[in-house]
Amino acid sequence: MCREPTVANAKSTNAASSSKRRLFLASTESFSDDIPSPSSMMITGGLVIAFLIMVELTLRQVFASIKDAYPIFEDETHRNILARHVGVDAFSCFFVAILGYQARHIVQDMIDAALGRKKNAMPVAYEQRMFTYHPEAARITLFFFAYQVKNTYDTIVWNDGIEFILHHILTLFTAWGALVQGSAHFYVPFYFGFSEVSTAVLCLLANFDDVHGVPGMADAFPVAKAVLGGIFAVLFVICRVFMWSTVSYYYCRDAWNALSGSDPRLKGRIAWLRFTFVSLALLSLLQIIWLAEIARVGKLELEKLGLL
């Protein structure tokens, strides 16, 4: 005997089908309880990139309007560099960092474990952390992926260097698995979200670099450079050393256990999970190299200020 669907079931079905029909994804609700369609993700990603281009072009006009007040803005290339680092890079990194912070409830168990608030807050059982879909994580990953596409393009156009291109390619492939397969969403709020707060400050600081930024800007605004440098150093140590090592320990444990297990949801994810070990190792190595560089530059800056 067939039963008529309940109101709750009907609403749930309508919500799920509605999310599949959406072509633009913005709110957490629009990501529903399942991975959005490829067309929705491509259209949303394209609109995000278009929005970043609009912000970049707008800032170019803003900087052009004040070029007479600051001689350093007289050069069009200088203005374009500032517009890129501020309007695309820093803006995007701050945005996903905010989304990651708002989704911190997803990783509350890991926070409790790291701070020693609860015993066995992060049990060995990995299934929920590796295979559970989180709409908030899907949204962070989509916005992060779209930004990285624009970032990779800019890196090639501005000839930043092969090391930056390789870094962005590694990041794109890593984000792809979380985006398309819905894998390891538990770790997304940190890796693609909150950890980017240090990168956001770095993007602002990059404007003072004579190679990747605006030549002469460090001499024109020495206090701003010193303040941003100090903030970045603190955030880097917190996010990219202490927090990164803790999160990476739990991720590697879960990924290894997942690969060693026989969960049927592992199908189609094996290659990506193996790749994340390579990606994480290389990105972690870069963190160590950058930490050494921060120490070196910090020492030089303190010597210039007469503090060493």
C-alpha positions in Angstrom: 0.0 0.0 0.0 1.5 3.3 -1.1 1.6 6.3 1.3 1.3 9.9 0.2 4.5 11.9 0.8 4.5 13.9 3.9 4.8 17.7 3.8 8.3 17.5 5.3 9.4 15.0 2.7 7.9 17.1 -0.1 9.7 20.2 1.1 13.0 18.3 1.3 12.5 16.9 -2.2 11.6 20.4 -3.6 14.6 22.0 -1.8 17.0 19.4 -3.2 15.6 19.7 -6.8 15.6 23.5 -6.5 19.3 23.5 -5.6 20.0 21.4 -8.6 18.2 23.9 -10.8 20.0 27.0 -9.4 22.5 28.4 -11.9 24.1 30.8 -9.4 25.2 29.6 -6.0 25.8 32.2 -3.2 24.2 31.4 0.1 24.9 28.2 2.1 21.3 27.1 1.4 21.9 27.2 -2.3 24.5 24.4 -1.9 21.7 22.3 -0.3 22.7 18.8 1.0 24.4 17.5 -2.1 27.1 18.5 -4.6 25.8 21.2 -7.0 25.6 20.5 -10.7 28.7 21.1 -12.9 26.8 23.8 -14.8 25.9 25.7 -11.6 29.5 25.5 -10.4 30.9 26.7 -13.7 28.5 29.6 -14.0 29.0 30.7 -10.4 32.8 30.4 -10.7 32.7 32.4 -13.9 30.6 35.1 -12.2 33.0 35.2 -9.3 35.9 35.7 -11.7 34.0 38.4 -13.6 33.3 40.2 -10.2 37.0 40.1 -9.3 37.9 41.6 -12.7 35.3 44.3 -12.1 36.8 45.1 -8.7 40.3 45.2 -10.2 39.2 47.6 -13.0 37.4 49.8 -10.5 40.4 50.1 -8.3 42.5 51.0 -11.4 40.2 54.0 -11.9 40.3 54.9 -8.2 44.1 54.9 -8.2 44.2 56.9 -11.4 42.0 59.6 -9.9 44.5 60.2 -7.1 47.7 59.9 -9.1 48.4 63.6 -8.7 48.3 63.4 -4.9 50.9 60.6 -4.8 53.7 60.6 -7.4 54.1 56.8 -7.0 50.7 56.4 -8.6 51.6 58.3 -11.7 52.9 55.2 -13.4 50.0 53.1 -14.9 51.8 49.8 -14.3 52.2 50.7 -10.6 48.5 51.4 -10.3 47.6 48.1 -12.0 49.9 46.2 -9.7 48.2 47.8 -6.7 44.7 47.0 -8.1 45.6 43.4 -8.6 47.1 42.8 -5.2 44.4 44.7 -3.3 41.3 44.2 -5.4 41.8 40.5 -6.4 44.4 38.8 -4.1 43.9 40.5 -0.7 40.1 40.8 -1.2 39.6 37.2 -2.2 41.9 35.8 0.6 40.1 37.9 3.3 36.7 36.8 1.9 37.4 33.0 2.1 39.1 33.5 5.5 35.9 35.0 6.8 33.8 32.2 5.3 36.2 29.7 6.9 35.8 31.4 10.3 32.0 31.4 9.9 32.2 27.6 9.3 34.3 26.9 12.3 31.5 24.8 13.8 32.5 22.1 11.3 35.9 21.7 12.9 34.9 22.2 16.5 36.1 18.7 17.4 39.5 19.5 16.1 39.6 22.8 17.9 38.7 21.0 21.2 41.3 18.3 20.6 44.1 20.9 19.8 43.3 23.0 22.9 42.8 19.9 25.1 39.3 20.8 26.0 37.9 17.3 25.4 39.4 13.8 25.5 39.0 11.8 22.3 37.5 14.8 20.5 39.2 13.5 17.3 38.7 9.7 17.3 40.5 7.5 14.9 37.3 6.8 13.0 37.7 9.0 9.9 34.5 8.4 7.9 32.6 11.5 9.0 35.5 13.8 8.4 36.5 12.4 5.0 33.2 11.7 3.4 30.5 13.9 4.9 29.3 16.7 2.6 29.1 20.2 4.2 27.4 23.0 2.2 29.6 25.6 3.9 32.7 23.8 2.8 31.4 23.4 -0.8 30.8 27.2 -0.9 34.3 28.0 0.4 35.9 25.6 -2.1 34.0 27.0 -5.1 34.9 30.6 -4.3 38.5 29.6 -3.5 38.8 27.6 -6.7 37.4 30.5 -8.8 39.9 32.9 -7.2 42.8 30.5 -7.9 41.8 30.3 -11.6 42.1 34.2 -11.8 45.2 34.1 -9.7 46.9 31.6 -11.9 46.1 33.7 -15.0 47.4 36.8 -13.4 50.6 35.0 -12.3 51.3 34.0 -15.9 50.4 37.4 -17.3 52.5 39.3 -14.8 55.4 36.8 -15.1 55.6 36.2 -11.3 57.8 33.1 -11.7 57.5 29.3 -12.3 57.4 28.6 -8.5 54.2 30.6 -8.1 52.6 28.9 -11.1 53.4 25.5 -9.8 52.0 26.5 -6.4 48.7 27.6 -7.9 48.4 24.5 -10.0 48.9 22.3 -6.9 46.3 24.3 -5.1 43.8 24.0 -8.0 44.1 20.2 -8.2 43.8 19.9 -4.5 40.7 22.1 -4.4 39.2 20.2 -7.4 38.8 17.0 -5.3 37.0 18.8 -2.5 34.8 20.6 -5.0 33.8 17.9 -7.5 34.0 14.8 -5.3 33.0 16.4 -2.0 36.0 14.9 -0.3 37.5 15.9 3.1 35.1 18.8 3.6 35.9 18.7 7.3 39.3 20.2 6.6 38.1 22.8 4.0 37.3 25.7 6.5 41.0 25.7 7.5 42.9 24.9 4.3 40.8 26.9 1.8 39.4 29.3 4.3 40.8 30.6 7.6 44.5 29.9 6.8 44.3 32.4 3.9 44.1 35.4 6.4 47.9 35.4 6.5 48.0 35.3 2.7 45.7 38.3 2.5 48.1 40.4 4.6 51.0 39.0 2.5 49.2 40.3 -0.7 49.0 43.8 0.8 52.7 43.5 1.8 53.7 42.4 -1.7 52.9 45.9 -2.9 56.1 47.1 -1.1 58.3 44.6 -2.9 60.5 46.1 -5.7 60.2 43.0 -7.8 56.6 41.8 -7.4 55.2 45.1 -6.2 55.6 48.8 -6.8 59.2 50.0 -6.8 59.8 52.8 -4.3 56.6 52.2 -2.4 58.5 50.9 0.6 60.5 54.1 0.8 57.3 56.2 0.3 55.4 54.4 3.1 57.9 52.8 5.5 55.6 52.7 8.5 52.8 51.0 6.6 55.3 48.4 5.4 56.7 47.8 8.9 53.2 47.4 10.4 52.0 45.0 7.7 55.3 43.1 7.9 54.8 42.6 11.7 51.2 41.5 11.3 52.0 39.1 8.6 54.9 37.5 10.6 52.6 36.9 13.5 49.7 35.5 11.4 52.1 33.3 9.4 53.5 31.7 12.5 50.0 31.2 14.0 48.3 30.0 10.9 51.0 28.4 8.8 53.2 26.9 11.5 51.2 26.0 14.6 47.7 25.6 13.1 49.0 24.2 9.8 51.1 21.4 11.5 48.2 20.4 13.8 45.6 20.3 11.0 47.9 18.5 8.7 48.6 15.8 11.3 44.9 15.0 11.6 44.4 15.2 7.9 47.3 12.8 7.1 46.0 10.4 9.7 42.5 10.4 8.3 43.6 10.2 4.7 45.9 7.3 5.4 43.2 5.4 7.3 40.8 6.1 4.5 43.2 4.7 1.9 43.8 1.7 4.1 40.1 1.1 4.7 37.4 -0.4 2.5 34.7 2.2 2.7 32.7 2.1 -0.6 32.7 5.9 -0.8 36.5 5.6 -1.4 35.8 4.7 -5.0 36.9 7.4 -7.3 38.8 9.2 -4.6 41.9 7.1 -4.2 44.0 9.0 -6.8 43.1 12.4 -5.4 43.8 11.3 -1.8 47.2 10.1 -2.8 47.8 13.3 -4.6 47.0 15.4 -1.5 49.9 13.8 0.3 52.3 15.1 -2.4 50.6 18.5 -2.5 50.6 18.9 1.2 54.2 17.9 1.5 55.3 20.4 -1.2 53.1 23.2 0.2 54.5 22.4 3.7 58.0 22.6 2.4 57.2 26.0 0.9 56.0 27.1 4.3 59.3 26.2 5.9 61.2 28.1 3.2 59.0 31.1 3.6 59.4 31.0 7.4 63.2 31.1 6.9 62.7 34.1 4.5 60.5 35.9 7.0 63.2 35.5 9.6 65.9 36.8 7.3 63.9 39.8 6.1 62.6 40.5 9.6 66.2 40.7 10.9 67.2 43.1 8.1 64.2 45.4 8.8 65.0 45.5 12.5 68.6 46.3 11.7 67.4 49.2 9.5 65.3 50.5 12.4 68.3 50.3 14.7 66.6 47.7 16.9 69.3 45.1 16.4 
